[in-house]
Amino acid sequence: MTAPRQLRGQIAYAARVGQPYDALIEAEPGFVAATADGHVGSGLVFEPAALRLHGTPVADGYFTLRIQGICADGAAAELTLDLPISPDPWALWQDIPSDQDAPFARPDTAFGALTGLADARMASRRGRKHAHAGAHREDATGIAQAGRWTLAAVADGAGSAELSREGARVAVEAALDAMRAGIEQAHDPADWLVAALGVAAAALGDLAQREARPVENFATTLMLGALCPPPKAASKTSASAPGQGDAGWQAGCIAVGDGLAAIWDGEGVLAMMEADGGEFAGQTRFLSPQAAAEARARLATLPGLSGFCLMTDGVSDAQFPAPVDEGDPAHWRRLWTEIGGLDAAALCDWLSFRVQGEHDDRSIVILSPPAPLLGATPPSEGAQ
């Protein structure tokens, strides 16, 4: 019996586990395939008539595809093809729990919600980079309500600072307490937003003194947001104090550092902060008494809105890859389609989205008009 003629084939590109694959095999002109082996267990399907290999690979490794058929002259032939299938890169990331006995340890995820005149949803998740090393989550978030205002604080602890997770937590708690107190004393949102940022900066100094450590060990960014609804329909004819939604929804924001704070109204985007750059390219600015003193609150009054979003750069850099995207309604429409209807727990799950090269801690707070269907979830781990 004559052995089949040995041929070599080529394929356009390699396969990867979990990624849809569809490629045609290049063979000797006139070669007609009949059967194939060597790809069993790969998850790929071979179509002889089209010399096509397709499917979604389920196993990585180095496969040798052997295709039996005949040549143009009628001679039996076997075409051999090398098929490397690389592993799913996301599967290589480990998820090692952080040491909960370490100083200032916090859970690796946090989420919660509040309902009222406006609703608040928050979620924070440790990034893959920290999860892979078993490190702690450095972001912190918090939400609160005071009077007619719904409040938010979002902090991103510096990766280079040993205990930034505690700095982020302390800054969030101090700022929320200061905003609640300030609302009772001042009608102008700019006044109590500015004051709250200063109080948070001072709280970091107090923390450093208590722990006998340099304040740089607790470095963090901080952004604060606030949303107040219009007066009830029944009171539209009566005068309302400044800061009580005279002409619509009132929103305020102040920030030190990077991240993104913006309002989406279903059609357009209103930026509520500008990211602070550091001394060198790619750096950000961290909260300090000087940075707080130089920060300026941004206020807006709107007839309506879908959501006021505050997010750390772990979210914004991934969702808005280029600066121009931050003001692009198409990007916001896509984002709001994904997250607009999520409750707090689902929002936390959403933060595990996959974007190549983006593995930082991720935190987001959404302030929005009431949506009873979303329900209320008590903030986990003290709204951090």
N, C-alpha and C positions, 0 to 999 in steps of 0.2 A: 504494500500500500504506500503510495507516494505521500510524503509529508506535505502539509499545506505550505504554500509559499508565505514566507514571513515578510510582513509589511510594517512600516512605521507610520503612525498618524500623529496629528497635532490638534490641539484644542486652543481656542482663542485666549482663555484666561483661567486662572485657578479658582477653586471653589473655597467657600468658608462656611463653617458650621452656622446654621441659623439664618443664613442669607439666601434668598431665592436665587437659583442658578439656572441658566438656560444658554447653551452654547452648541454650535455645530462643529462636527469633527471633520478635519481636513484629511482626505484620503486620496489614494492613487485614482486618477480618472478612470471611470468605468467600474470601480469596485462596488459591489452590491452586498450589503450586510444581511445576515440572516439571524444570528444569535450572538449573545455576548455574555461574558462572565467576568468576575474580578471586582465588580462594583457592589456586590451583595453586602448589605449592612451600611452602605454609605447614605442611604436615603434618596439616591438619585435613580431616575428611570431612563432607560435607553430605548429610543425609537429607531429600529433598523432602517425603515424606509427613508427617513429623513436624515439619518446619521446624526441624531440629536440627543443630547444628554441634558436632562432638566430635572428640577425638583428642589427641595430644600435639604441640604446635607444635615445629617444628624450625628455624624461621627467624624472626627478628624483623623488624619493619618496619610499614608502614602499608598494609594491604590493603583493597581495595574489592571487596566481594562483590556480585555482580549476579545476582539470582535471577529467572529467567524463569518466567512462569505466566499464569494467568487470574484475573480478578476474579469476584466473585459474579454479576455481570451477563453474564459470558461474554467480556468484552473482554480482549484480550491486555494483559499488564502486565509491567513489570520493576521489581523491588524492589531498591533500592540500599542497601547497609549498609556503614558504616565499621567496619573491624575492625583496631584497633591491636594488635600483638603486641610486648610489651616483651622485651628480651633477658634471658637467664638472668643474674641478678646474680652468681652464683658464677663465671661465665665471665669476668667483668670483673676478677677478681683475677689479678694477675700472679705468677709464681713466678720471681723473679730470684735466682740463686745468690749467696750471700754471698761477700765478698772473702776468699779463703783465704790471701792474703798479708798480711792485716791482723794487728796484734798480737793474740795469744791467739785466733786463728781456730780454729773447730771445725766439723766437718761439720754440715749442716743437720738431719740425723736421726741417731739412735743407737738401737741395740737390742742385747739380749743375754740369755742365760739361763744358769742354773746348776742342776744337779740334785744331789741328795744326800738327807740325812735329811728335808729339806724342799726344795722347788723355788723358784726365783726367776726371774721374767721381768720385764724392764724395757724401756721404750720411751720415746723422747723425740723430739718433732717440732717444728720451727719453726712458729710460728703464721702464719696468712695475712697478718696485719698486717705482720709482719717480712718475710715472703716478698715481699709486694707492693713493699716499699721496698728489697729486697736487703740487709736488715739481718741480723745474726747471731741465732742461737738463744741465749737467755739462760738457759734451764733446764739443769739437769744432773742425772743420776741415777747411782747406783752400787749394785752388789750384791757380796756377798762371803760366805764361809763361814768359821767359826772354831769348832773343836770341834763341838759338837752344834747350834750356832746358825747360822741363816741370816740375813744382815744386809742392810739396805737404807738408802739415803740418797737423798733427793729435795730439790732446791734450785730455787728460782725467783728468778733475778736480777732486781733492780729495773729496771723500764723506764726510770726517770729517771737511772739510774747508768750512766756512760759505759762502764765495763768490768765490768759485773755478771756477764757470762758467765764471766769468769775468777774472780770471787769465788765464784760458784756451784760451779765446778769444784774450786777449792781447798778449799772447805768440805766438799764430798762426799768428796774423797780423804782429807782430814785426819780426818774423822769416822770413816770406815771403818777407817783405820789405828788410830785410838784405840780403837774398839770391839774390834778383833781383839786388841790388846794388853791391853785391860782384862779381857777374858774369861779370860785366863791368870792374872790377878791377883786377881779378885774374883768371888765366886759370885753375888752379888746383882745382877740385871740393872739395877736402878735406879742402882747405883753407877757402872757403866761407861757407861750411857746419859748420865747427867748429866755425867760426866767428858768423854765424847766431844764433847758439845755445846760445852763450854768450850774444848776443844782446837781445835775448828773455828773458834770465835770468835777465839781467839788467832792462828790461822793467817791470818785476814784482816788482822789488825794487822801481822803479819810481812810479808805480801804488800804492803801499802800502804807499809811502810818500805822494802822492796827497790825498789819502783817509784817511790819519792819522790812519792807521790800521796796525797790525802786518802782515808781508809778508806771514806768514803761513795761513792767511785767504784766500789767493789766490793760494794756492798750486795746482800744476798741473804737469802731465807728459808731455812730448813733443817728438815726433818723426818727423824727416824731411826726405823727399825723393826727388830725382831728377833723371830725365831720359833724355838722349840725343840720338838722332838717328844717324846712320852712315852717312857719307857724301853722297851726291847725286851721282848717278852712273857717271854723267858727270865729277865729280871732283875727282874721285878715284885716278887718277894719280898725282894729285897735293898734295902738303904737306898741312896738316891741323894742326892747333895749338893744343896743349895738351888740353884735355877736350872737344874736338869737335868730338868725335866718331871715332878715328883713325882706329880702327880695328873691329868696330861693335857698338852695342848699349852700351852706358855707363850708369851705374846706380850708385848712391851714397846714403848713408843713415847715419844718426847719431841720437842717441836717448838717452833720460834720462827717466827711468821708465819702466813700463811693456807694454804689447801689443805684436804685431807681425808685422814684416816687412820681406817680402820674395818675391822672384821672381819665377814664374812658367813658364816653357818654353814648356809645353805640355808633357814633359816626366819626368823631374826632378825638384827638388826644391833647391833654393839657399837662405839660411838665410842671411838677411841683418842687423840683430841686435841681441843682447842678452839682455834679460830682466834684469833690475837692481833690486836686492832685497833690502829690507829695513833692519832696525836694527833687527826686529823680523821676525819669520816665517810668511809667507803670506803677509808681507808688501812689498810695492814698494818704489822706490826712487823718489823724486820729484825735479823739476827743481830748481836749485840755481846756483849762480856763481861758487861754488866749484864743483858741479856735472857737470856743463857745461865744466869746465876746465879739468876735468878728463875723459870726454867722447872722444871717438875716432871714426872717420868716417870710414865707410866700403865702399869700391869701388869695382866695378866689370865691366868687359867688356865681352859682350856676342854676339855671332853671331845672335841670335834671341831670342825672348821671347813672351809669351802670355800675361802676365801681371805682373806688380810690385804692390803688394798689401801691404798697410799699414792699420792696424786695431787696435782699442783699445781692451783691454782684455774682454770687453763685447761681442765682436765678437769672438776673438780667443779662449777664454776659452770654449765657447759653441761649436765652430766648430772643435776644436782640443782638446778633453777632456784630453788626456795624452800628456806629452811632446814629446814622440816618434812620435805622430801623426803629429806634425808640419813639420816633414821631410818625411812623408809618401806620395809617389806619388799617392796612391789610394785615400787618403783623399783629396788631392789637385785636383785630376781629378774630383771627385764628386763635390767639391766646385765650380770649374771652370765651370762645366756643368750647375750649378744653376745660377751663376752670370756673367759668361763671356760675355754673349750677352745682358745683361740688360742695359737700359738707366738709367740716374741718378734717375728719379722718381721711376722707378721700383725697383732700387737698394734700395731706401729708404723704399719701401713697403716690400722688402725682409727682411729688418732688424727686422721686427716684427715676425720672425720665433720663433717657440716654442721649447725650450729645458728645461727640468725639472731642476729647481734650478738656472737657469741663467736668471736674470732679470735686469742686469745693463744697463746703457746707452750704446748705440752701435754706433760706427762710423767706416767708411771704406773709403779709397781712392784707386782707381785703376788707375795706369798709364800704358798705353799700346800703341802699334802701332796704327796708324790711322784706324778707322773703320767708314766710312762715314754713314753707315746705323744707327748707334747709335744716330747721330745728336748731336746738341749742346744745352744745357740748361743753361741759365745764372745762376750762383750760387745764391741761395736764401740767404736772410738776410746777404749779404756781405760776402759770402763764409765762413760761420761759422757753 
